[in-house]
Amino acid sequence: MRRMRKPILVAFTASVMVTSLGCVSRDEYLREKFGRRKAQDRVVALERELEDCRDRSLACESDRDSLTHELGQKNAMIETLKAENDRLDAFAAKLQGQLDEFLAKGIGDIEVVEVKLPPEIDKALKELAAMYPDEVEYDPVRGAVRWKSDLTFALGSDQVRDGAKASLKAFADIVRAASGFDVLIVGHTDDVRISPGTAKKHPTNWHLSVHRAVSVLFELNRDGVGFDRMGVMGYGEFRPIVPNPARGGAEANRRVEIYLVSNQTETPGVETTRRYKTPEPVAAGSPQD
């Protein structure tokens, strides 16, 4: 009986050792498997983040190419505007030189004839100025009615504002009744240079002042004043009624003045115009000289 105990004890000890070693290997295996799964999940997440970064990088490159193209277009536009500005500066310098040469010849000032208007016309013009005090001024000594250009025209424009048409129509009614007088329309500007956007239609302040006078002429004609009773002039910026400030631009100097001039006064060109009016059309079959 004593001989059999030793093998049984050895077998039991070996069994315990094997069982113990088997348990340790399984735990390590599970931990390694869990760690491997976590690592794989992390790899998948990192791959997704990398793909998102690639997408954002492509989008940034596309935006960069678009902005580079837009920048190139704007640089080309800047160069074009600089060239146009240089051209306009050269054109303005040329016109100024021509003007200086013209004035150096001593042509002298062109004087507008001052008249004393009949009492009924004088009264009617005073009432007109009182009716439209914000846009119309009347000078009874010179027989002149002045419209403020800021209220009559938009900046840089020669189109008569709708708000000024009522006062012009009221003036036309007075002119139609004053059959012994002709109308001289004179445009004036301040000394602000013509902007590039305006220069195509009005290259200089001379042009703008005359074009505004012409627009008033056509407005009066639509209100019944005959073309044969009207004429236009423009002084540009060279007849200010108040000093232009250092930076340029005085509202009072932007104006249109209309003078009533006796048609009995001899004015150069007027008599010839009246003497040689355009003949009336001859009806078909009528006898001719």
Buried (B, 14 or more C-beta within 10 A) or exposed (E): EEEEEEEEEEEEEEEEEEEEEEEEEEEEEEEEEEEEEEEEEEEEEEEEEEEEEEEEEEEEEEEEEEEEEEEEEEEEEEEEEEEEEEEBEEEBEEBEEEBEEEEEEEEEEEEBEEBEBBEEBBEBBEEBBEEBEEBBBBBBEBBBBBBBBBBBBEEBBBEBBEEBBEBBBBBBBBBBEBEEBBBBBBBBBBBBBBEEEBBEEBBBBBBBBBBBBBBBBEBBBEBEBEEEBBBBBBBBBBBBEEEBEEEEEBEBBBBBBBBBBBBEEEBEEBEEEEEEEEEEEEEEEEEEE
